[in-house]
Amino acid sequence: MALNRHRGSLDQFEEVRFIHELDPVVLSRANLIRLAEKAENFDELVKNCYVRMLTKTDKVTFHAIYRIIGVIDTQVPIGKSKYAKRIRVDNQAERILESTAVDPITQEEFEVWYKNAKLKTQPLPTISWIKQRSDEIRLALRDASRRSEVKASSELTKVILSRSRLIPLVQCKEGEDIIEGCFVRMVLGHERHTGQVKYGIAQIVAVTESDEYEVSEPLAGSVTKHKLYRKLTLRHVSNAYMDVGLQSISNSPIDGAEFFEWTTAYQHADLPLPVIDFIEKKERQIHEFLLSRGLILKKVKKEEPVDDEERREDEPVQKKLKVSRSRDLYGQ
């Protein structure tokens, strides 16, 4: 009995030897993005964990070759927001979160990783560390899933910014910080058969400097031209980031079909939808900024109407006050 207890305590500090032991700290693309957007301690959680990444394609068989790669650190490119977070892997390269694999690691990939680790004489993660870190990750993911995600287009509309709203926001640093993480309705292209403009929902990752360009905006029956030096870095679902000028942003609201297409694409990519508390926070920040710049009017509380009966009851009192005041004035 004592021997078994001693053996169990040794196993807690034993280095990993099997694929099922390492698997809990190999982060999938979905979990990596979910943690980046919703976990405050994202940096601490993913450091020293692993990801599965495509490294090359076999020239003969065209078979994709994946490797298990360690995460050394996380990076946010200069001038970018937390939505542009990247991981720095063990070969010192920076990778965007979307470049990690969706599917789990294979036995062959584990054996290659294990062999290379032994050849480099680098310390392998211990069973006890993996258990502790996987528990922390599981807890963070559970807390993230408890937060209510957006379910209706009316909820998302609160943080979808039109071109006219974006023009003043991109022209100052405070505005740039506010709009990061919000969404836009952007031009994606044209329908093949009808030739109509196709729109889609994209997330603002950052605001970047650009060469001067002009945006025309209708205002009070005329057209106002704005010279801008900022573009938006957008992410359309899980595709690569793209830099877009404001002329490609729509002033019209999203429709039900566009919202359905967007949510479906997120589900297929296994990506987290924005949560309600994030939407409410962004909506409040945008409103306060526009209010401070005089771009929207503050709502003034209207006086409550007085019932006729209350007015008639007050009339005798008002008459008495007038009489008493006149007496005071003329010494009567």
C-alpha positions in Angstrom: 0.0 0.0 0.0 2.8 2.4 1.0 4.7 1.4 -2.2 1.7 2.2 -4.4 1.2 5.6 -2.7 4.9 6.4 -3.2 4.7 5.3 -6.9 1.7 7.6 -7.4 3.6 10.6 -6.0 6.5 9.9 -8.4 4.1 9.8 -11.4 3.0 13.4 -10.6 6.5 14.6 -11.5 7.2 12.2 -14.3 7.9 13.7 -17.8 5.3 13.2 -20.5 5.7 10.0 -22.6 2.4 9.4 -24.3 0.2 11.4 -26.7 -2.8 11.5 -24.3 -0.7 13.0 -21.6 0.4 16.0 -23.8 -2.9 16.5 -25.6 -4.5 18.7 -22.8 -2.0 21.5 -23.4 -2.1 21.4 -27.2 -4.4 24.3 -28.0 -6.7 24.2 -31.0 -7.4 27.3 -33.1 -10.8 27.8 -31.6 -9.7 27.6 -28.0 -6.7 29.8 -28.7 -8.9 32.5 -30.2 -11.6 32.1 -27.5 -8.9 32.6 -24.8 -7.4 35.6 -26.6 -10.7 37.4 -26.8 -12.2 36.5 -23.4 -9.5 35.5 -20.9 -7.7 38.3 -19.1 -4.7 36.0 -18.3 -4.4 34.8 -21.9 -0.6 35.4 -22.0 0.0 33.3 -18.8 -2.3 30.5 -20.0 -0.8 29.8 -23.4 2.9 30.3 -22.5 4.8 27.0 -22.6 1.7 25.2 -24.1 1.7 23.8 -27.6 0.0 24.2 -31.0 -0.4 22.1 -34.1 0.8 24.0 -37.2 1.2 23.3 -40.9 4.9 23.4 -41.6 5.1 22.3 -45.2 3.5 20.2 -48.0 5.0 17.1 -49.5 6.0 17.9 -53.1 5.2 14.4 -54.3 2.1 13.5 -52.5 0.9 17.0 -51.7 0.2 15.7 -48.2 0.1 18.4 -45.5 2.8 18.0 -42.9 2.0 19.3 -39.4 4.3 19.7 -36.4 3.7 20.2 -32.7 5.3 23.5 -31.8 5.8 25.1 -28.4 4.5 28.5 -27.6 7.3 30.7 -26.1 5.4 34.0 -25.7 2.6 36.1 -27.1 3.0 39.3 -29.1 0.8 42.2 -30.0 2.2 44.0 -33.1 3.0 47.7 -32.5 -0.1 49.9 -33.1 -2.4 46.9 -32.9 -5.1 45.9 -30.4 -5.4 42.7 -28.5 -7.6 41.3 -31.3 -4.4 41.1 -33.4 -2.5 39.0 -30.9 0.1 36.6 -32.1 2.0 33.7 -30.6 5.8 33.4 -30.8 6.7 29.8 -31.3 9.9 27.8 -30.5 11.7 28.8 -33.7 11.2 32.4 -32.8 8.7 33.0 -35.6 5.5 35.0 -34.9 2.3 33.4 -36.0 -1.3 34.7 -36.1 -3.8 32.7 -34.1 -5.7 31.6 -37.2 -2.6 29.8 -38.6 -2.9 27.1 -35.9 -4.7 23.8 -36.8 -8.3 22.9 -36.0 -7.8 19.1 -35.8 -6.1 17.3 -32.9 -2.5 16.0 -33.0 -1.7 12.5 -34.4 0.4 9.7 -33.0 3.0 10.2 -35.7 3.3 13.9 -35.0 3.7 13.2 -31.3 6.5 10.7 -32.0 8.4 13.2 -34.1 8.0 15.9 -31.4 9.1 13.5 -28.7 12.1 12.3 -30.7 13.3 15.8 -31.5 12.8 16.9 -27.9 15.0 14.0 -26.7 17.7 14.8 -29.3 17.8 18.5 -28.1 18.0 17.3 -24.5 15.3 19.8 -23.7 13.2 19.2 -20.6 9.8 17.8 -21.3 6.7 19.0 -19.6 5.8 17.0 -16.5 2.5 15.3 -15.7 1.9 17.6 -12.7 2.5 20.7 -14.8 0.2 19.6 -17.6 -2.6 18.7 -15.1 -2.3 22.1 -13.4 -2.2 24.1 -16.7 -5.0 22.1 -18.3 -7.2 22.7 -15.3 -6.5 26.5 -15.6 -7.4 26.4 -19.3 -10.5 24.4 -18.7 -11.6 26.9 -16.0 -11.0 29.9 -18.3 -12.9 28.3 -21.2 -15.8 27.4 -18.9 -16.0 31.0 -17.6 -15.8 32.3 -21.2 -18.7 30.1 -22.2 -20.9 31.3 -19.4 -20.9 34.8 -20.8 -23.9 35.3 -23.0 -23.0 35.5 -26.7 -24.8 37.6 -29.3 -27.9 35.9 -30.7 -29.7 38.5 -32.7 -28.8 41.0 -35.4 -30.3 43.8 -33.2 -27.7 43.1 -30.6 -24.7 43.1 -33.0 -26.0 46.2 -34.7 -25.1 48.2 -31.6 -21.3 47.8 -32.5 -21.6 47.8 -36.2 -20.2 51.2 -37.3 -21.3 53.0 -40.4 -18.9 55.0 -42.7 -20.3 58.3 -41.4 -19.7 57.2 -37.8 -16.2 56.0 -38.5 -15.0 59.2 -40.2 -14.7 61.2 -36.9 -13.6 58.2 -34.9 -10.5 57.3 -37.0 -9.1 60.8 -36.9 -8.0 60.8 -33.3 -6.2 58.3 -31.0 -9.1 58.0 -28.5 -11.5 57.1 -31.3 -9.1 54.5 -32.7 -8.9 52.7 -29.4 -12.7 52.7 -29.0 -13.5 51.2 -32.4 -11.0 48.2 -32.2 -13.1 45.1 -31.7 -16.2 46.6 -33.3 -17.7 45.5 -36.6 -18.5 47.0 -40.0 -20.6 46.1 -43.0 -18.1 46.0 -45.9 -18.1 45.3 -49.6 -16.9 41.8 -50.3 -17.4 41.8 -54.0 -20.2 41.2 -56.5 -22.7 38.4 -57.0 -21.6 36.2 -59.9 -25.1 36.0 -61.6 -26.7 39.3 -60.7 -23.7 41.5 -60.5 -25.1 43.1 -57.3 -22.7 44.3 -54.6 -22.2 41.6 -51.9 -21.8 42.8 -48.4 -20.5 41.0 -45.3 -19.7 41.6 -41.6 -16.0 42.0 -40.6 -14.4 42.9 -37.3 -12.1 45.9 -36.8 -8.7 44.6 -35.6 -6.8 47.8 -35.8 -6.5 51.3 -37.4 -3.4 51.8 -39.5 -1.7 54.7 -41.3 -2.1 55.0 -45.0 -1.6 57.4 -47.9 -4.1 60.1 -48.3 -7.4 59.2 -49.9 -10.8 60.8 -50.2 -14.2 59.7 -49.0 -17.4 61.4 -50.1 -20.2 61.6 -47.6 -23.8 62.9 -48.2 -24.7 65.7 -45.7 -27.9 67.8 -45.7 -28.6 67.4 -49.4 -25.0 68.0 -50.5 -21.8 65.9 -50.6 -18.9 66.5 -48.2 -15.5 65.2 -49.1 -13.1 64.0 -46.3 -9.4 63.6 -46.7 -8.3 60.6 -44.6 -4.9 59.1 -43.7 -6.2 56.0 -41.8 -7.4 52.6 -43.0 -9.0 49.8 -41.1 -7.4 46.4 -40.6 -10.4 44.0 -40.8 -10.8 40.3 -40.1 -13.6 38.6 -42.1 -14.4 35.4 -40.0 -11.1 33.4 -39.9 -9.5 34.7 -43.1 -6.3 36.7 -43.2 -6.4 40.3 -42.1 -7.0 43.0 -44.8 -6.4 46.7 -44.9 -9.5 48.6 -46.1 -10.3 52.2 -46.8 -13.5 53.7 -45.4 -15.0 54.0 -49.0 -15.5 50.2 -48.8 -17.6 50.5 -45.6 -21.4 50.7 -45.9 -23.7 53.3 -44.3 -26.7 50.9 -44.4 -27.5 48.4 -41.6 -27.0 44.7 -41.9 -29.9 42.5 -42.9 -31.0 39.1 -41.4 -29.4 37.1 -44.2 -26.0 38.8 -43.6 -26.2 38.1 -39.9 -27.1 34.5 -40.5 -24.3 34.0 -42.9 -21.8 35.6 -40.4 -22.9 33.5 -37.4 -22.9 30.3 -39.5 -19.4 31.0 -40.7 -18.2 31.6 -37.1 -19.8 28.3 -36.1 -18.2 26.4 -39.0 -14.8 27.9 -38.1 -15.5 27.1 -34.4 -14.9 30.7 -33.4 -16.4 32.5 -30.4 -19.1 35.1 -31.1 -18.8 38.5 -29.2 -20.5 38.5 -25.8 -23.2 40.9 -24.7 -21.2 42.6 -22.0 -18.5 43.5 -24.6 -21.2 44.9 -26.9 -22.7 47.0 -24.1 -19.3 48.3 -23.1 -18.3 49.3 -26.6 -21.7 50.9 -27.3 -21.3 53.0 -24.1 -17.8 54.1 -25.1 -18.9 55.1 -28.6 -21.9 57.1 -27.3 -19.8 58.9 -24.7 -17.1 59.8 -27.3 -19.6 61.1 -29.9 -21.5 63.1 -27.1 -18.2 64.7 -25.9 -17.5 65.8 -29.5 -21.0 67.3 -30.0 -21.7 64.7 -32.8 -24.9 63.6 -31.1 -27.3 65.6 -28.9 -27.8 64.8 -25.3 -31.3 63.6 -24.5 -33.2 66.2 -22.4 -35.8 64.9 -20.1 -39.2 66.4 -20.9 -41.4 67.9 -18.2 -44.2 65.7 -17.2 -47.7 66.9 -18.3 -50.0 68.2 -15.6 -53.5 66.8 -15.4 -56.3 69.4 -15.7 -57.7 68.4 -12.2 -54.2 69.1 -10.6 -54.0 72.5 -12.5 -57.5 73.5 -11.2 -56.5 72.5 -7.6 -53.4 74.7 -7.9 -55.2 77.8 -9.2 -56.8 78.9 -5.9 -53.4 78.6 -4.2 -51.7 80.7 -7.0 -54.4 83.4 -6.6 -53.9 83.6 -2.8 -50.1 83.9 -3.4 -50.6 86.8 -5.8 -53.0 88.6 -3.4 -50.6 88.2 -0.5 -47.6 89.5 -2.6 -49.6 92.6 -3.7 -50.5 93.3 -0.2 -46.8 93.1 0.9 -45.9 95.4 -2.0 -48.4 98.1 -1.2 -48.5 97.7 2.5 -52.1 96.5 2.6 
